[in-house]
Amino acid sequence: MEEKNLVYRGKSKDVFNITEGQYAGKYRFVFTDRATGYIENGKIVYDPGYDTVVGDIAGKGAIACRFATHFFTLLKEKGIPSHYLDTINDNEMIVEPAIPLSMPAEAPEFPGSAPLLNLEFTWRNNATGSFWRRYPFVRPCMNLHQVVEAWTKGDSDILITLEALEATGAMRKDEIAQSVELVQRIAEIVSREFASKDLHVIDGKFELGRLKYGDGKIVLIDEISPDVLRVCKGFSPDENGNCKVYGQCTVTNYSEGKRTIKNRNQVAAADFISIFL
């Protein structure tokens, strides 16, 4: 597929328009080896919870594609609607074109105005990452009961409240409720699948939209891959679902007005995805 058919280049994959053949009119996802994370003490730390691409992991794209295929197939069996159609290569899958949940800029004539290009929905089983950095009064790994947040998706993700989505007209109240319910259903299925392998999903993020040639129903789009999940081992919940070993696992720091948090028991994507392949 030629570069001229490129529709979108993201942090972890490229999207191409298919113009001929069996899948003409569909999109082709190419999962790349690009990986997100941060730099600590001059060294790269790969972490799917971060927005910056910091390097490549050889073979990551192919593994992510097989992983996504496993979960899209599982969700289909559970009756979860998505845009997934087929996997055609080690790192390539075919999907229905979809329109992400978005909103045009209402006053583009004003400098600084910008559209809401698309939304991501983050769900959290436990408090860590950006959630804890925003709410440091919360103990790390507190049970959050799969709380759902909406974020703008771009070079720098920005939190947007569910109330703001309704107030601005980006989404209707019933659409917001449907989206939250759909995200939580998917989160429960994914969490149980990992639990069956003695692993615990801390949090994740999904993208929703409408099929371009569908009936307008909101469905799961984009991907389910190691790049959108944070997973740990050794999770030990108390009667309230809070992790009891967070004191031995969590490391936080505060320097120059910036908070950081890490989990010693967090599992690198390369170490957990092979069990589903």
N, C-alpha and C positions, 0 to 999 in steps of 0.2 A: 504494500500500500504506500502510495507516494505521500510525501510530506504535505503536498498541496491539499490533501483531504483531511488534514488535521483540524479538528473542531475545538479541542481544548487540551492544554497541557497542565496537569496538576502536580501535586507534590510527589505522588507515587505512581501515576499512570498517565498515559496519553490516550485520547479519544479520537477516533477517525470515523469519517462518514464513508459508508460503503456505497459505491456508485454502480456496481455491476455484479452479475452472478446471482447465486442462490439467495444471498442476504442483502441484495440491493435495497437501499432505503433504511437499513438498520445501522447501528453503530458498532464499531469494533473497539473494545478495550484492550490496550496493550499495557500490561503490568510491568513496570520498570524496576531496576535495582536501586532506585533512589530511596533514601531513608531519612527520616526526621529525627531530631534530637537537639543536643546542646553541647557546648564546649566547656569542659571543667578541667582546670589546671593544665590547659593546653591539649587535653585529650578529648576525643569525640565520645560522647555518651549517646547511644541510640535510644530513643524513647518515643513511642507513637503518640504520646500526649502532647508533644510539642509541634509547632507549626513550621519550623525552619528545616530545610533540607541540609544536612551536614555531611553527606557522603553517600557512597554506594555500598551495598552488600551483595556480593556475587551470588547469583542464583535466587535472590529474594523475589524477583518478579514472577518467576515460574512457580515458586512455592506459594506465593500469595494468591495466584490465580487458581491453583488447585484447592487451596483452602477456601476461597470464595465460592468455588463450585460446590464444595461439600455443603456449605451452609445455605446457599441459595436452593440447593436440592432439598435439604432438610426443611427449610421454611415452606417450600412449595408443598411438601407432604403434609405440613401442618396447616395449610390453607392460607398462608400469608402471601398477599399479592406483591409482585415485584416486576421489574422490567427484564429480568434474566431470560435468555432464550437457549443458549448453547455455549459449550466450550470447544474451541476448534484447534487449540494448540497449547503447548506447555504454559505460555504466558498470555494467551489471547482468548477473550470470550466475546460473544455476540449478545447485544441487548437491544430492546426496543428503544427508539428515540423517546426521550421524556423531557418534559418541561419542569425544571426545578421550581419549588415554591419561591416566588420572587415578587418584586414590585418596582415599577419605574420611578425615577426621580420626579416628584410632583412639581418642582420648580427648578428645572435645569438651567434657567437663565441666571440663577444666583451662583457665583463662584463657590466651589466647594461642594455643591450638590452632587449626589451620586445615587444610582439605583441600588436597590437591594437585589443583588444578582441571584443569590440562592441561600437557602437556610440549611443548617445542620442541626440535628437534635442530639444533644448529649444526655446520656442517662448514667446514673451513678448508683452503684450498690453501696459504695463506701466513700468517705471523704478523703481525698488526696488530690495531688495535682493542682490545677488552677482553682478548684473549688476551695481547697484548704488555704491557698494563697489569698483568695478573696475574703475568706471567713476564718481567720486564724484563731478565733475564739472557740472553734469547733475542734474537738480532739481528733487526731488522725485516725482514719479507718472506722469512724463512727458509721453505723448503719443509716443509710439515706433512703432506703426503701424505693430504690430505682427512681429517684427524683429526676424529672426531665427539664432540661433547659434548652432554649433556642439560641443559636449563634449565627451570625453572618459568616459566610465562607469566603475566604480570599487570602491575600498575602498575610494579613493579620486578622484573626477571627475576633469578633466583638460580640459580647453577650447582649441579647435583646430580650426583654421580659415578655412573657406571654400576654400580659395586659397591653403592652405597647404594640404587639402584633395586631391585636383587635382594634385598639384606639386609632392606629394609623391606617387601618383598612388593608393591611397586608394580608390578613387572614380573618375569616369570620369566626365567631365564637365556637360554632359547631365544628368547623374545620380544625380548630386548635384542639378541641377535645378529642376528635377522631385521631389526630396526629399523635397526641400524647398516649392515647390508648394503644395505637398501633406500635409505637416505639416500645412501650412497656411489654407488650405481647412478645415482640421480637427479642427484647432483652431477657425475658424469662426463659425463652426457648434456648437462646445462646448460653445463658448462665447454667442451665441444667445440663446442657451438652458438655460444657467444661467440667462441671461438678462430677459427671460420670467418669471423668478421667482424673479425678482428685486434684483439679485445678479450680481456682476461683477467679471470676471476672470482677475486677474492681470497678471499671467503668468502660464506656464505649461511646461511639457516636455514629449516627445513621443520617442519611440524606433522604428526603422524601420529595415526591413530585407527582406529576400526572403524565400518563402515557400520551404521546403526541397524537396518536390516532385512537385513543381510548374514549371512555365515557366520562372522563373528568374525575374519576375516583382517585384519591390519594393512595399511592403505593410506595414501596421501598425502591429506591433507585441507587445509583452509584455502586457501592461495593460493601461487602463484609470481608475484611481481610485483617491480617495482623497489624496493619497500619491504623486501624480504628478501634483496637481493643487494648486495654491494660489488664494483664493477668498476673496472678501471684500463686505461690505454693505455700502450704503450711497455714492456711487461713483457719482460725480457731474462734468461732463465734460464741459469745455468751448468750444468756437467755433473751437479750434484746437485739441480737444480731450484730453487736459491735465486736470487732476482732480483739481477742484477749492478749495477743502477743505483739500488739503494735509497739509496745515499749522497746522490744528487742529488734523490731523490723524498721521502724520509721527513723529517718534522720532529717532534721530540719536545720535551717541556718537563716540568720538575718544579718545582712551586711549592706551598708550604703542604701538603706531604705528598701531593699529587695529581699523578699522571702523565697526560700527554696525548700523543697521537700522531696525526699527520695525514699524508696522502699527497698530494703535489702532483699526481700523475698520476691520482688517482681521478676517475672520470668521473661527472658529475652525471646522475641518472636521466633527466632530460629530454634529455640528449645521446646516450644509448645506446639507449633503447627504440625510437626511431622506425625503426631499421634492421630490426626484426623485424615491423613492422606493414605 
